[in-house]
């Protein structure tokens, strides 16, 4: 069977799977968690803005009662949900300690903290999610890739294609290097390689004579530690995203996300978002919500994946003690692991995984700034008029029946539809993951984006960190966002400035 026929069959199989799992989902707009009275309230409060002469009611509190109103400084993303009870705050602080903890290799006298690697990208969660915020791409080829990792895969064979379509496999791993490049290793073991990124200048002319120079990255791996890499190896650089508001995003009703999906663009607006569908740890089809291509359905599974892939630490949801070490990397899998029978079957036992998950679920979104500023309001109108809100959906009300009371029935303003969108050739990584293809990315939330540099002055934007400014990030948009991007290019400079001013207020 030739490649084109195989690709067509796989595409058809994925379409059938997508239709099947969507048919099993709640119909768009259905909220069985709400009374009729509450349904009317939710519909009213989540309607898109139509006037822009003043802020909307509650707009300042981006994350409802969970919003942090503490002093804006470098710790702005590290505060807990404002409505946690005392006992919950204790769990948050314990989780914070684990999130910041440096893990060490085995064997070690600190038996509750060993098991790192043998291959890894970082020693602590905080190493990539700097102060719970965004990571950054290397500015120069000689810079280390701290807070950036590289996903790997190879063209799938027929069996792997079926497993991907059925949600049992995210992508076809390289037989030697697996699904992720680890650029660090414990003593005595070679790392898998060194990430090197170079940039090509891409000038863009804007209306009014303004010019912006974008940087187009080229990724390569130097010093491969386990032999030459395949010529057909697919690589995708990913910077760590900010951690705020994750529990609220998990608490948005699935129907409110699926309602915006329009995979065949039946309304003809050029926006054809798709709901990501993945299998959870128990094998059930779920809505993908987390990760750049929305391959994780829950914060717990996203956290377990990071422990495994980034630090080589086992959890109940990812129990391999050697992380992404492949069978070919014999010397890697021969090294000792850190699981202690008296502490649990895994290096990160269930109670510790739960604490980190709770912490990740309750990092608060900071309060909005300058919501009544004239330039901010003007920029908000530009945001709507340009079509940005078609994907960056402003607001939701979380479920009434969420187990966690702090996250329950909150009006939130994350500015995302959490759907997959074709972002065009410029941002394509050419690497499918789950049911997302090489052009598709999940719409990232925008809340807190204006405080990016306050939290981490080196932070950069987009999935691979290529954009150094918000305007650069906008100008890289293509595909379904091409029309919105072109409006920004063609508009008056004052309107562009107001748009950025609005984004900086989020």
C-alpha positions in Angstrom: 0.0 0.0 0.0 1.5 3.3 -1.0 1.8 6.3 1.4 -1.0 8.4 -0.2 -3.5 5.5 0.0 -2.5 4.8 3.6 -2.9 8.4 4.6 -6.3 8.6 3.0 -7.4 5.5 4.9 -6.1 6.8 8.2 -7.8 10.1 7.6 -11.1 8.3 7.0 -10.6 6.2 10.1 -9.9 9.2 12.3 -13.0 11.0 10.9 -15.1 7.9 11.7 -13.7 7.8 15.3 -14.2 11.5 15.8 -17.8 11.3 14.6 -18.4 8.3 16.8 -17.0 9.8 20.0 -18.7 13.1 19.3 -22.0 11.3 18.9 -21.6 9.8 22.3 -21.0 13.2 23.9 -23.5 15.7 25.2 -25.2 17.7 22.5 -23.9 21.2 22.1 -25.2 23.6 24.7 -26.8 21.0 27.0 -26.0 21.5 30.6 -27.5 18.8 32.8 -25.8 20.3 35.8 -28.0 23.4 35.6 -31.6 24.2 36.5 -33.6 26.1 34.0 -33.2 29.2 36.1 -29.4 28.8 36.2 -29.3 28.0 32.5 -30.9 31.3 31.7 -28.4 33.1 34.0 -25.5 31.4 32.4 -26.6 32.2 28.9 -27.1 35.8 29.8 -23.8 36.3 31.5 -21.7 34.5 28.8 -23.1 36.4 25.8 -20.3 38.1 23.8 -19.8 41.8 24.4 -21.6 44.1 22.0 -20.7 47.5 23.5 -17.2 48.6 24.5 -17.7 51.9 26.3 -17.3 50.4 29.7 -16.2 47.1 31.3 -18.6 44.2 31.5 -19.9 43.3 34.9 -17.4 41.1 36.9 -14.8 41.4 34.1 -12.1 42.5 36.5 -12.3 39.1 38.3 -11.0 36.9 35.5 -11.3 33.7 37.5 -14.4 34.4 39.6 -14.0 33.9 43.3 -10.7 32.1 42.8 -9.1 35.3 41.3 -6.0 36.5 43.2 -6.0 40.1 44.1 -2.6 40.1 45.7 0.2 42.5 44.8 1.3 42.2 41.2 5.0 41.2 41.1 7.2 38.3 40.0 5.1 35.9 42.2 1.8 36.9 40.4 1.2 33.3 39.1 2.2 31.5 42.3 -0.8 32.4 44.5 -3.5 29.9 45.5 -7.2 30.2 44.6 -8.5 33.0 46.7 -11.5 31.0 48.0 -9.6 27.9 49.4 -10.5 26.7 52.9 -7.6 26.5 55.4 -7.2 22.7 55.0 -7.2 23.1 51.3 -4.5 25.8 51.5 -2.4 23.3 53.5 -2.7 20.8 50.6 -1.8 23.6 48.1 1.4 24.5 50.1 2.4 20.8 50.3 1.9 20.5 46.5 3.9 23.7 46.0 6.8 22.1 47.9 6.7 19.1 45.6 6.4 21.2 42.5 9.6 23.1 43.5 11.5 20.1 44.8 14.7 19.0 43.0 14.7 15.3 42.5 18.0 13.3 42.6 19.2 10.1 40.9 19.1 6.7 42.6 20.4 5.4 44.8 20.3 8.2 47.3 20.1 8.7 51.0 17.1 11.0 50.4 14.9 8.0 49.4 11.7 10.1 49.1 13.3 12.3 46.5 15.3 9.9 44.3 14.5 8.3 41.0 15.3 11.1 38.7 15.9 10.0 35.1 18.0 8.1 34.1 17.2 10.5 31.2 15.5 13.8 31.9 14.9 17.4 30.9 14.7 19.0 34.4 15.1 18.2 38.0 12.0 20.0 39.2 8.6 21.1 37.7 9.5 24.7 38.5 12.6 24.4 36.3 10.4 24.6 33.2 7.3 26.4 34.5 9.4 29.2 35.8 7.6 30.8 38.8 4.6 28.9 37.5 4.7 30.9 34.3 5.8 30.5 30.7 9.1 29.1 29.5 11.3 30.5 26.7 13.1 29.4 23.7 16.9 29.7 23.5 17.8 33.2 22.1 21.0 31.9 20.5 22.2 28.5 19.2 24.7 28.3 22.1 22.1 28.8 24.8 20.7 25.8 26.7 17.1 24.8 26.1 15.9 25.3 29.7 12.1 25.3 29.9 11.8 24.0 26.3 11.6 20.3 25.3 11.4 18.5 22.0 8.7 16.0 21.0 9.8 13.2 18.7 8.0 10.7 16.4 8.5 8.8 13.2 6.1 7.9 10.4 3.6 5.3 11.7 3.3 1.8 10.4 -0.2 0.3 9.8 -0.5 -1.1 13.3 0.5 2.2 14.8 -1.8 4.1 12.6 -4.7 2.1 13.9 -3.6 2.6 17.5 -3.3 6.4 17.0 -6.8 6.5 15.4 -8.2 4.4 18.3 -6.6 6.7 20.9 -4.2 4.1 22.3 -1.1 5.8 21.0 -0.3 9.5 20.8 2.3 9.1 18.0 4.8 6.5 16.7 7.9 6.7 18.9 11.4 6.5 17.5 12.7 3.0 18.3 15.9 4.5 19.9 15.0 8.0 21.1 11.3 7.5 22.0 8.7 10.3 22.0 10.8 13.0 23.7 14.4 14.2 23.6 16.0 14.2 27.0 19.0 16.5 27.0 20.2 15.6 30.5 21.2 12.3 32.1 22.4 10.9 35.4 26.1 10.4 36.0 27.6 7.8 33.7 25.0 8.0 31.0 24.9 10.1 27.8 22.1 12.5 27.4 20.1 12.0 24.2 21.4 15.1 22.6 21.7 18.9 22.7 18.9 21.1 21.3 20.1 23.8 18.9 17.8 26.4 17.5 18.8 29.0 14.9 16.6 31.8 13.5 15.9 33.4 10.2 14.6 36.9 10.1 11.2 37.4 8.5 10.3 41.0 7.9 6.6 42.0 8.0 5.4 45.4 6.7 2.4 46.9 8.6 0.1 49.7 7.6 1.4 53.2 8.4 5.0 52.3 7.6 5.6 50.1 10.7 7.9 47.1 10.3 8.2 44.0 12.5 10.9 41.4 12.1 9.7 37.9 13.1 12.2 35.1 13.7 11.6 31.7 12.0 13.2 28.9 14.0 15.1 25.9 12.7 15.6 23.0 15.1 18.3 20.4 15.2 19.9 18.0 17.7 23.6 18.1 18.2 25.7 15.3 19.8 23.1 12.5 19.6 24.0 10.2 22.5 22.6 6.9 21.2 23.7 6.9 17.6 22.6 8.8 14.4 19.0 10.0 14.2 16.7 8.9 11.4 16.3 11.1 8.4 12.5 10.9 8.7 12.5 11.8 12.4 9.9 14.4 13.2 10.7 17.0 15.9 8.5 19.6 17.5 9.9 22.2 20.1 7.5 23.1 22.9 7.9 25.7 25.6 6.3 25.2 29.0 3.0 26.9 29.2 1.8 28.9 32.3 0.1 27.0 35.1 -2.6 29.4 36.2 -6.3 28.6 36.0 -6.0 24.9 35.0 -8.5 23.6 37.5 -11.1 26.0 36.1 -10.5 24.9 32.6 -11.0 21.3 33.7 -14.3 22.4 35.3 -15.8 23.9 32.1 -18.6 21.7 30.9 -17.8 19.6 27.9 -20.9 20.7 26.1 -19.8 24.4 26.3 -16.6 23.5 24.4 -18.1 21.1 21.9 -20.8 23.8 21.1 -18.2 25.8 19.3 -16.7 23.0 17.2 -17.4 23.3 13.5 -15.0 20.9 11.8 -16.5 21.3 8.4 -17.0 25.1 8.7 -20.7 24.7 8.1 -21.3 28.4 9.0 -18.8 29.5 6.4 -16.8 31.9 8.7 -13.5 30.2 8.0 -13.2 28.9 11.6 -13.4 25.1 11.8 -12.3 24.1 15.3 -12.3 20.5 16.3 -12.8 18.9 19.7 -9.8 16.9 20.6 -10.7 13.3 21.6 -8.3 11.2 23.6 -8.5 8.0 25.8 -8.0 8.5 29.4 -6.0 6.2 31.7 -9.0 3.9 32.0 -9.5 3.7 28.3 -12.5 5.9 28.0 -12.9 8.5 25.3 -12.6 12.0 26.8 -12.3 15.6 25.7 -8.6 16.6 25.4 -8.1 19.8 27.3 -4.4 20.2 28.1 -1.1 20.3 26.2 -0.3 22.2 23.0 -2.3 19.7 21.0 -4.8 18.9 23.7 -3.7 15.2 24.2 -4.4 15.2 28.0 -8.0 15.0 29.3 -7.2 15.8 32.9 -4.6 17.7 35.0 -3.7 14.5 36.8 -2.8 12.8 33.5 -0.9 15.9 32.2 1.0 15.9 35.5 1.8 12.2 35.3 3.0 12.7 31.7 5.3 15.5 32.8 6.8 13.5 35.7 7.5 10.6 33.3 8.6 12.4 30.2 10.4 15.4 31.7 11.9 13.8 34.8 11.8 10.1 34.3 9.7 9.6 37.5 7.0 6.9 37.7 3.5 7.5 39.0 0.4 5.3 39.2 -0.8 6.8 35.9 2.6 6.3 34.2 4.3 3.5 36.1 7.5 2.9 34.1 10.3 3.7 36.4 12.6 4.5 33.5 10.4 7.1 31.9 11.1 7.5 28.1 14.1 5.2 28.1 13.5 2.8 25.2 14.4 -0.9 25.1 17.3 -0.1 22.8 18.8 2.1 25.4 20.0 -0.9 27.4 22.4 1.0 29.7 19.6 3.4 30.6 17.2 0.7 31.7 19.9 -1.1 33.6 20.3 1.8 36.1 18.5 1.7 39.5 15.1 3.3 40.0 13.9 5.2 43.1 10.7 3.3 44.0 10.7 2.4 47.6 8.2 -0.4 48.7 7.6 1.2 52.0 6.7 4.5 50.3 4.6 3.1 47.5 5.0 1.2 44.2 6.1 4.2 42.2 8.7 6.9 42.6 5.9 9.5 42.9 3.2 7.6 44.8 -0.5 8.4 44.5 -0.7 10.8 47.5 2.2 12.9 46.1 0.8 12.9 42.6 -2.5 14.1 44.1 -0.9 16.9 45.9 0.9 18.2 42.8 -2.4 17.8 40.9 -4.2 19.8 43.5 -1.5 22.5 43.5 -1.7 22.7 39.7 -5.5 22.9 39.8 -5.4 25.9 42.2 -2.8 28.3 40.9 -4.8 31.5 40.8 -5.3 33.8 37.8 -4.4 37.4 38.8 -7.0 40.2 38.8 -7.3 42.2 35.6 -5.7 45.6 35.4 -7.0 48.8 33.8 -10.3 47.3 32.7 -11.9 50.7 32.4 -9.0 52.4 30.6 -10.0 54.0 27.3 -7.2 52.4 25.3 -8.0 48.9 26.8 -11.7 49.2 26.0 -10.8 50.4 22.4 -8.5 47.4 22.1 -11.1 45.0 23.3 -13.4 46.3 20.5 -10.5 45.7 18.0 -10.1 42.1 19.4 -13.8 41.4 18.7 -14.0 43.2 15.4 -10.9 41.5 14.1 -12.3 38.0 14.8 -9.9 37.1 17.6 -12.8 36.1 19.8 -13.9 33.5 17.3 -11.2 31.2 18.8 -10.2 33.0 21.9 -13.7 32.7 23.4 -13.9 35.1 26.3 -16.0 33.5 29.0 -17.7 30.5 30.6 -19.4 29.4 33.8 -17.9 26.3 35.3 -20.0 23.3 36.2 -22.4 23.3 39.1 -21.6 19.7 40.0 -17.7 20.0 40.2 -16.5 18.0 43.3 -14.1 20.8 44.2 -16.2 23.6 45.7 -13.7 26.3 45.0 -14.0 25.7 41.3 -17.8 25.3 41.2 -20.1 27.6 39.3 -17.6 30.4 38.6 -17.8 33.0 35.9 -14.4 32.9 34.2 -12.7 34.7 31.4 -9.9 32.5 29.9 -10.1 33.6 26.3 -9.9 30.1 24.7 -12.3 27.7 23.1 -10.0 24.7 23.9 -10.5 23.4 20.4 -7.9 22.3 17.8 -7.4 24.8 14.9 -5.3 24.7 11.7 -2.9 27.6 12.3 -1.3 27.5 8.8 2.0 26.6 7.3 4.0 29.1 9.3 3.2 27.5 12.6 2.9 23.9 11.4 5.3 21.4 13.0 4.4 18.6 10.6 4.0 16.2 13.5 0.6 14.7 14.3 -0.2 14.0 17.9 -3.3 12.1 19.0 -6.0 13.0 16.5 -4.4 16.5 15.9 -2.5 16.8 12.7 0.7 18.7 12.0 -1.1 22.0 11.4 -3.4 22.0 14.4 -2.9 23.5 17.8 -5.2 24.0 20.8 -6.2 27.6 21.3 -4.2 28.6 24.4 -5.8 30.7 27.1 -4.9 34.3 27.2 -5.7 35.1 30.8 -2.6 36.4 32.6 -0.7 36.9 29.3 -0.1 40.6 30.1 2.0 39.6 33.1 4.2 37.2 31.2 7.3 39.4 31.5 6.6 40.4 35.0 6.8 36.7 36.1 9.7 35.8 33.8 11.5 38.5 31.8 12.9 35.8 29.4 9.5 34.2 28.6 8.5 34.0 24.9 5.2 33.1 23.1 3.7 30.5 20.9 4.3 26.7 21.1 8.0 26.9 20.4 8.7 30.3 21.9 9.6 32.0 18.6 7.6 35.1 19.3 9.3 37.7 21.6 6.3 40.0 21.8 2.5 39.8 21.7 2.5 41.5 18.3 4.9 38.9 16.9 2.7 36.2 18.2 -0.3 37.7 16.4 1.6 38.1 13.1 2.5 34.4 13.1 -1.2 33.4 13.0 -2.3 31.7 9.7 -4.7 29.1 8.5 -8.0 29.7 10.2 -6.6 32.8 11.8 -5.2 34.3 8.6 -8.1 36.7 8.1 -7.9 38.0 11.7 -4.1 38.4 11.3 -4.5 40.3 8.0 -6.9 42.7 9.6 -4.3 43.5 12.3 -1.7 44.1 9.6 -4.0 46.4 7.7 -5.5 48.4 10.5 -4.3 51.8 11.7 -1.3 51.8 14.1 -3.4 53.2 16.9 -5.8 50.3 16.7 -2.9 47.8 16.8 -1.5 49.6 19.8 -4.9 49.5 21.5 -5.2 45.7 20.7 -1.9 45.1 22.4 -2.9 47.3 25.3 -6.0 45.1 25.8 -3.9 41.9 25.7 -1.5 43.4 28.2 -4.5 44.0 30.6 -5.5 40.3 30.6 
